[in-house]
Amino acid sequence: MNQKSQRDQAHIRTLDGLRGCAALAVTMFHGILHFNVSLIPRVLYAPAQSLSDGTDIWVKFLLAIFNGDSAVILFFVLSGYVLGASLDRTLDRGEPALVTSIEFLVKRVARIYPAMFFCMLVYMLLSFVFVPHIEYPVISPITAFQSATLYDIGVHGPSWSLLVEVVAAPFVVAFVLLRRTFGFFALVLAIGYAMLAIDYPVLVGSLPNLWPYLVSFGIGVALSSPEFKAIDFDVKPTHLAISIVLFVFARHFVARGNISGLIVHSFLAGLVVFTASRAYRGLAYKFLISRPVQFLGRISYSFYLLNVPILYAVWGTILIINPHPEKHYLLWGVGSALVTTILTLPLAVFSERFIERPGIFFISSLIRRVNNLRKSLAHAS
């Protein structure tokens, strides 16, 4: 495969690989931190150059590689890229903008919610099994429903990013329509507006957690645009490798609350997506398209959701084996993440095959039938 064929594909395998790596990183991230939450202010949020303890430096290195913040920013840039490209393909076929926008939003909701409902069903069943035998969240049917609908995400922390995906969807539509109507210049202005929203959340209606991350979606939409794809740039193996290294480590040298750090982190995520989408050689490229990483990418969404109830089960079991895991928090934390990964994989495979795929097929079939009916009525009139 050459560079042009890679970037012209509707489905780019390297991006699947990035998604799989990000999902695994989130599990490791939570595992490392769980038994020593003091790491969050002392190590995770501290600039790397301010650390002097050898163990803290080592943990900082691990938290940079397996970083939840980096993962979700990468998820959001990937969403902007994939969704922007999908909207463009539909609009290029001459479909009305209003109809396309409504279909897009319906598909987005249908893509996100089925797997989340399945996850909360699993979570509730595990709660019935484990409570009160081990330390485990109590998940009542009401709690499960509220979490599945993203009304209350307290018992499933990572699902906050799903809520961001839902509320960001109309903005993705707006970004694409702005660019198609007024040109790429308008999209650049919109991304600038998204940057201002980081300091002034009211600019995006103070929607939950959208203000720090809307710029990531905008960057993804820009990267998927014909204007960006027309740029003739030969991505060498070193470009992708350097992009990944900078994205993984750069933000850990600035204070957590630094807005410029967040913006640079978002643009570096965009650089990773840009170089990965055009890469066709090199070790990083081969790693991203390898079978294990592609497998993780395929099930990444279900894995991202289902690892949470499994993590709690593993943590609760560890507390029975060793009531004081904080004394060796790194060993128990990394171990819990690895065990959780192994246990979550079959559940994620099941969810991807029997929940995600049928949901996508059903909503696509329904929309196709509605469109056929709409066109038939239009011809008849």
N, C-alpha and C positions, 0 to 999 in steps of 0.2 A: 504494500500500500504506500502511495506517495502522499506528500503533504496536501496536495489539492484534493485528492479523493477523500482524505480524512476529513477535511473541513467542509466538504460539500455534502457529506452524509447527513441524513436527518438524525441518525443515531450514531453517536460517537463513543466508541468503547472506552477511550481513556477517561471520559467524564464519568462513566459508570465506575471505573476504578477509583477515581477520586472520592466518589460518594461512598463506596464501600470502606475505604480507609477512614473517612471521617466518622462513619457510624461506629466502627471499632474503637476509634480514639475516644469517643464519648464514654463508652463502657469502661475503658482503662482509666480515664480521667476521674470518674466517680469512684472507682475502686481505690485508687491511690489516695484520694482525699477522705474517704469515709471514716476511717478509724483515727484520724488526727485532723480535725477540722481547723485546728490552729494554723495549719499549713496555708490556709486561704489568705489571711492577712499577712502572715509572716514571710511566706515564700511565693505563693502564686501571684499576689498583687504587687510584690516588691520588685523594683528593677533588679536585674540579674547582677549588675555591678555593685549593688549595695550589700550583697550576701558575702559572708566570710566563712561560715561554717561549711565544712566539706560535705556533710550529709545534706544540708539545705541546698547546696549547689547541685548535687546529684539529683535531688528531688525536683529542683527547678528545671533541670534538663529533661527529665521524664515528663513533667507537666507541660513543657513546651511542645514535645513531640506528640503527647496524648493530651490535647487541649480541647476542652469543650467549647470555649469561645471561638477558637479557630474553626472548629468543625461546623458550628452553626453559621458562621459568616460564609464559609465555603458552600454550605447547603443553599444559602440565600442567593449567592451569586450564580450558582448552578441553576437554581429555580428561575431566576431572571433570564438566564441564557436559554434554557430549554423552552420555557413558556413564551418568551419573546419570539423565538424561531418558529414555534408552533402557530402562534397568532399570525405571523407574517405569511406562512405557507397557506393558511386558510384564506386570508385576505387577498393573497395573490391570485387565488382561484376566482375572484370576483364576488365573493360572498358579501352581503351587506354588513357594514361595520357594527350596527346595533345587534343584529342577529348573532354575528360572530362573538361579540362581547358577552352576550347573555349565555350562549353555549359554553364559552370558555369558563365563565364563573360557575355554571352548573357542573361542568366536568371537574373543576378544581375542588369543589365541595365533595363531589362523589369520589374523587381520588383520595381525599384525606380522611374522611370519616369512617368508612367501613372497617379499615384495619384498626382504627382507634377503638371502635366499639368491640371488636374481637379482643383486642388487648385488655380492655377493662373487664370483659367477661372472664378471661383467663386470670386476671388479677383478683377478681372477686372469688372465683373458685379456689384459688390458692389461699386466699384469706380464710375461707371457711375451713380449709384443711389444716392450716398451720396455727391459727389463733385458737387457744392460748398456748400451744405447745412450744412455740418459739416467738421471739420478738418479731412481730410482723404487723404492717398497717391493717387496721380494721376497715374493710371495704364492704359497706352495705350496698344493696341494690340502688338506693338513691345516690350514694356517693359515686358508684360506678357510672350511673347515667349522667350525673353532672360532670364528671371527668371526661366521659366519652364525647359529650357535646361541647367540651372545652369551656363550659360555664364556670367550673371551679377545678383548677389544675393542681390543687394542693398535694394530692397523693401521687401524682405522676408529674414530677417536676419538669422533665425534658419536653413535655407536651406544650410548654409555653411557646416553643418555636413553631408548633403547628398552628397556634392561634395567630402568630405573626404571618405565617403563610396565607391564612384565610383572609386576614384584613389587608394584606399587601396585594392580593389578586386584582382588585379594582385599579390600584395604582400601576400595576404592570400593564393592564389594558390601556390606561391613560398614557403611559410612556410610549407604547407602540403607536397608538393613534396620533399622538403629538408628533412623533418622528415622521410618520407617513404623511401627515397633513402639512407640517411646517418645516420639515427637514431635520437633519441631524443636529443642527444648531439648537433647535427647540429642546431636544433631548438633553443636550449638555446643560441648558438652563434649568431643566427639571431636576437633573442630578445635583446641581448647585443648590436648588431649593431644598432637596432632601438633606444636604449637608447642614443647611441652616436649621432644619428641624431637629437636629441632634441637640442643639442648645435651646430650641423653642418647640417643644412637642406639640403645642397648640396648632402649629402649621400643618400637622397631619391629623388634626382632630383629637390629639392626645390618645390615640388608639393604643391598646396595650402593647408595650414593648416594640412598637413599630419605629419610633423615632430614631433609635440608634442604628437601625438596619435597613431602612428604606433605600439608602444610598447603595447598599450591596445589590439589591434587586435592580436598581437603575444601571449599575455597572454591568450586570449580566445581560440586561436588555441591549445595552450599547454594543457589547461584544457580539451579540447574535445578529446585529443589523447588517444589511447588505453593504453599508458604507465601511464597516470594520472588516467584513469578510473580503472586501475588494482590495484591502491593503496587501501588497505583495511583500511578504516577509518570510524568509526561510528560517524556520525554527530549528536551531541546532540542539543536540542533546544537552549541551551546557546551559542553554537558555531555560529549559524546563527544570533542570536540576537547581540552578541558581534561584529561580523563581520559588521553588518549593522551600529551599533553605531559608530564604528571606521571609517568606510567609510564615514559616514555622517559628523562627527565632526573633525576628526584628522587634515585635511588640513587647517582648519580655525585657527589653532594655529601657523602656519608658514606664512611667507610673501608670497604673491601671486607669485612673480617672482622666488621663490626658486625652482630650478630644482628637488632637492631631494623630495620636497613636491609633485610635479607632479608625480614622479616615484612611491612614496609610495601610493599616491592616486590611481594610476592605479593598483598596486598590491592588494590594499584593495578591489577595485572593483572586481578583480579576486577572492579574498577570499569570497566575497559575492556570486558570481556566483557559486563557488565551493561548498560552504555550502548549498546554495539554491537548487542546482541540486541534492544533496544527502539527503536533509531534508525530513522527512516523519512524523514529529510530532512537537508539540510545537505551541505556540501562533503565532509566526512569520510565520511559515509554514501555519497554518490555515488561517491567514490573506491573504497571497499571493495566496492561492487557493480559496478564497471566491468568490462568484459569482460577486459582483460589481468590484472587482479588476481584475478578469479574463475577464470580459466584457471590462474594460479599456485596458487590454493587447491585446485583439483581435483587437480593433480599434485604437491602440496606434499610428500607423504610420500615418494614415489619420488625427487623432486628432492632432498630433504634427504639421502637416502642416496647417490644416484648422483653428487652433486657432489664427493664426497670422492675417488674414483679419478680423476675428470677434473681436479680441482684439482692433484693430484700430477703428472699428465701435463703440465699447463700450466706448473707450477713448474719441472719438469725441463727443459722446452723453453726457458724463459726463461733458465735457467742456461747453456745452450749459446749463446744469443744474447748474453747479458751475464753474465759470470761474477761480477760484483759488483753485483747489483741493490739491495743494501742502501744504496748511495749515494743512490738515488732510490726508497726503499722504498715510499713512498705511491703514486707513479705506477705502479710495477710491481705493487704489491699490489692496488690497485683495478683495474688493467688485467687482472690474472690472474683476478679475481673476475668481471669482466664477460665475458671470453672463456669462462670456465668455465660461466657461466650460459647463454650461447648454445649451447655444445656439449652441455650436459646436458639442455636442454629436449626434444629429440627422444627421447632415451633415457628420460626421465621419462614422456613421453607413452606410449611403448611399454609401459613397466612398469605404468603405471596402467591401461592398456586391456587388456593381455594377461596380466598377472600379478596385480595387485590385484583387479580386477573378477571374473575367473574364480575366484579364491580365495574371495572373499566369497560368490559364487553357489554354489560347491560346498559350502561348510560350512553355508550356510543351507539348502540343499536336503537335505543329510544330516541336519541337526537336525530339519527338518520331517518327514522320513520316520520318524526315530526317535520323534518325538512322536506321529505318527499310529499307529505300531505300539504305543506305550505305552498310548495311549488305547483302542485296539482291544482290547488284552489286559485293560485295566481293565474295559471294558464286558462282555467275555466272562465275566469272573469274577464 
